[in-house]
């Protein structure tokens, strides 16, 4: 794929890419913006190269996922008990949608495969490529995620009734 065509495709994927980055960053929009900025730098500097083995969207989502993981390893702030912010997490949880709260109760792999397949329209094969896992492993996470999410929804509906 030539550079202008790749740039057009990347521009077309900006909205889904931001949504995916936000999900990879635990719905933290500021961190998602930082991750996307780093992804753009990687692409412009040639540190992330499209080789044509997957679709541009699958490749881009892989770069975003790996960059978010790098960011978490590099910039994660570890608070001691004395430095921990008081009750800062509670308002954030209240602001999250019910959907985000339910997805947050899944394992990271289960959440990731559901987001890729349901929200971003990837096939299980593409999700396996993005997650860098075997297809069988992704299928297992997918089946377990659907069952767990169904149970969580049923429990929530029962609790609300």
Residue, then its C-alpha position, 0 to 999 in steps of 0.5 A: x500500500x502506498x503512503x498516501x493510501x495508508x494515510x487516508x485509511x489511517x485518517x478514516x480510522x481515527x474515530x474507531x482508533x480513539x475509541x479503541x485507545x480509550x478502551x485500552x486505557x481503561x476509559x481514561x480519555x487523556x491517557x488515550x490521547x497520549x497513547x494515540x499521539x505516541x502511535x502517530x509518532x511511531x508511524x511517522x518515525x517508521x517505528x511502526x510499519x504496515x507490512x500488508x499482512x493484515x488490514x490497516x485497521x487490524x494493524x493500527x489496533x495492534x499498534x494502539x494496544x501495544x503502545x497502551x501496554x508500553x505506556x502502562x509499564x513505563x508511566x504507571x504511578x505507584x502510590x504508597x498508602x500515604x500518597x494514595x488519593x482519598x476516594x478519588x476512584x469513587x466519583x470516576x466509577x459513578x461517571x462510567x456507564x453501566x456498560x463500561x462498569x459491566x465490561x470492567x468486571x470481565x478479565x482483561x482478555x475477555x473484555x478486549x476480545x468482546x470490544x474488538x468483535x462487538x464494538x469494532x467489527x473485527x472477526x475472531x481471526x483479526x482479534x487474535x492478530x490484534x491480541x497476539x494470541x492463538x485463535x483457539x485461545x481467543x475463541x475461549x476468551x470470547x465464549x467465556x466473556x459472552x457467558x460472564x457478561x450475560x450472567x452479569x446483566x442478568x444479575x444486575x436486572x435481578x438486583x434492580x427489580 
